[in-house]
Amino acid sequence: MVSTSRSPEVWRSMGLTDAEYARIVELLQREPTDTELGMFAVMWSEHCGYKYSRPVLRLFKKYREALEGAGFENAGVVPLDEQYGIAMKVESHNHPSAVEPHQGAATGVGGIIRDIFTMGARPIAILDSLRFGPLDEARNRYLFEHVVEGISSYGNCIGVPTVAGEVYFHPCYSGNPLVNAMAVGVVPLNRIVSARADVPGSAVMYVGASTGRDGIHGATFASETLDEDSEQKRPNVQIGDPFMEKLLIEATLEALETGAVLGMQDMGAAGLTCTTCEPTSKSGTGVEIDTALVPTREPDMTPYEIMLSESQERMLLYVQAEREEEVARVFRKWGLNAVVIGRVIEEPILRVRHHGEVVAEIPPDYLTKQCPVYYLETQEPEYLREVQNLDLSALPDVESPEAALLQLLESPNIASKRWVFEQYDWLVGTQTVVPPGEGDAAVLRVRGSQKGIALKIDCNSRYCYLHPYRGGQLAVAEAARNVACTGAMPRAITDCLNFGNPQRPEIFYQFEQAVHGIADASEYFGTPVISGNVSFYNESERGAVYPTPTIGMLGVLERAEDALQAGFREAGLAVLLVQPPAWDDPHLGLGGSEYLSVIHGLERGIPPTLLLDAEAQLHRFLVACARQRLVRSAHDISEGGFAVALTESALIGNCGVQVNLPHEAFRWAQGRRDAILFSEAQTRVILSASNEAVPAIQSMAQAHGLACYRIGETGGEEVAIAYEGEPLIRLSLQACRNAYENAIPRWMERRV
Amino acid sequence: MKAGVIVFPGSNCDRDAYHALRDVLGYEVDYLWHADRRPLDDYGLIIVPGGFSYGDYLRPGAIARFAPIMDSVRAYAERGGLVLGICNGFQILCEAGLLPGALTRNTGLKFRCRHVYVRVENAQTPFTRHYREGEVLKLPIAHGDGRYVCDEATLAQLQRNRQIIFRYCSPDGAIDPAWNPNGSVDAIAGVANERFNVLGMMPHPERACELLLGSEDGRRLLQVAG
């Protein structure tokens, strides 16, 4: 224990441990000032410092390389062609959204968009992954409704289309919804901007909105578990102004054209503290600023508040000396603040003055590189063995396949998300080639390039709960398969790792295992994790959320116009099933399935087997088919199994379908109708194609070591599925549509 | 032919209009800054684009109408120049008094983005002369405040003068409340002024100029030259 005049309550309430406080005193060789203490507290929070997750994130190859010297500069950009690169990142805004759903979600979008244009990229797409408790609870409907509204109001206003996403409902998210927002941008490869402060003498320029008292210690709030008091943290939630953000996007991109901006970082978590210490720490320089020069919304703000505020829509620029006015003029034209608040200095010190008086003086590295790293204990959770147990012989086969299909179609996890995505402007920017609801992933053309990009965000957290390692692998595999179904080659990943309290060894075990699974699968598919975010402490009185490592996947199409949709577009097309020739699965792909959960109320079993090689071959097969224009539609088999996937293709294309499934293709199902219809066995896709193209597709499948079965034909007004001539399902498209399209609107019209 | 696209702070379909006019239709195009007051006589078409001008503060279009460039647009329209307001641009033209009526919150209270069908009600305007009367177009909408309203006298006048240019309809052209996405009176999707040189519409023709994006039904509307 350090001898100090401060009560330990002061630093503990900021989230620092006694040992961490002692370390700060040791580093500084004195007690920190109030302002300094606040700066350490936010930078050493898990949210900013990754003090718990860093050892595990080293499993990601790119991250390891960056840590080992390559640096994080440009790490988040994937080259698209000779001229352009794609920048992407995903971030959580879970806790703010739990407390204030509209603003929490809106500022989540705002923050991630700033991360993109900070790199000099024009934002071209937003995706979101949302998870709530079941819709039969009014509170969950309230959160769902207002989170969607928050995303809609912010994304629509800034003119960036929201093109894809996912929404899941499960009791584990009841007290702690997950709101993960992903943004994607295009940047000329020779114009990527870094968060650096290399040149002493250059100006530190504050631009954008004025600083207010909102969001102080937001990063610390994100690094705690939600409890009854969380409602009182409402003032920790930032308020967003999308109009300001829109101006900031345009002004920033225009200012970059002057060539006078040397470095730039957006003020997100830890605000001015983070944007001064991180670039200088990277560059080995220092900075001297005066907080009294910062435009504020309220008079008499203290330096402590100014350094820690997380007010939205602000950026910090490092501008070439003597050219400040040139840059400032651009921001003023857009009606924005642009104020020089200090200079980069040679001495590696972050010196903060307030009206000239020094209030903080810290070597930047202390706040960044000296952030403590903890190697947390892991322990295999006891529940795992229990829930992985599934005795299929004791499970009666499905009695009424038709009723089961309808029940699955109206399960909110499977049902159409039209209610959500029609509230988003998904077409602004006029680049959306495959819109939401039409394909397995969104596809955008990229203006100025021949190429197209496919985007998807996805995770099956039930799989991760049942088997964190395989769940991580499956999340990557499915997201990759989704983009491949549009004809795009999977290229890179951004991930958002949502877990409970890492200080609980069982939770840290889930985290480590899931990351391991993601790292292994991403290495196998050649889709490196290029950026991401860790969100711990997703717990409420009801316990931790299921491990939810959301995968944002980028795929690239050589030609945007080759993009495939998922719907059966016309009658008379051949319907094909493509899958690995064989696989072993003790639970026949029913383990952790939506079918088991919805029909039998069971969440158990081992998630489906994944053959990485066959999966990678399937991606290549799909890309080749799209490129050669052999296929008319492609849809992967996931939640709800074959029957749901087939019905979705029929509904999306508004065209019926009749199939007769051969035993040969379903030997693995051991004659169980539930497995034939609803198994989530992996690496399977349903295609439609003209009759003439079928032989070419079959030989293409063979060349990729895949089995391809012609199972039926499109047409009519029904979905009809038979197995070896025996009818299993015959439902009108209208009946299917009612279940699929109306499920979520019906819930949301409920008022009690 | 040279077209101008106005840029207000918060416009966000300005770039889409620019690209449709330049890349698809091959026009020369200039952006016109909101704060400039300038003659527009060089231009064959002025587009007041969609977006959230001035953040939609107060109400959509309420602040934009006071922008200096709107004086120029007003003068240009008075001299017979062609002005097309799309989405927020339609709201601005109504607020500015260049078009009758007003646009209010959608009946469903939610923002809606989807493709809709509209019927061409009057094919004898400079904007619709490449269409057939009664032709059904598939165009995207994206708005929260698209419910067109006006008083009964105005409505009667609009009907009498054939100023209603587009109405929401079913895919086969039937006027049916089920296909009216925002509750607009008389299913109005677009109206013109009495001289037919100013048109405002909620659907986005500039987003429907290429089949790759799902429809090219909007292209002929922008083809005001030749």
Interface residues (C-beta under 8 A of the other chain):
Chain A: E149 S152 S153 N156 C157 I158 G159 D241 P242 F243 M244 K246 L247 W334 G335 F421 E422 Q423 Y424 D425 W426 L427 V428 G429 T430 T432 V433 P435 R445 R447 A560 E561
Chain B: P9 G10 N12 C13 R15 D16 H19 A20 G50 G51 F52 Y54 G55 D56 Y57 K110 F111 R112 C113 R114 P140 A142 G144 H204 E206 R207 C209 E210 L212 L213 G214
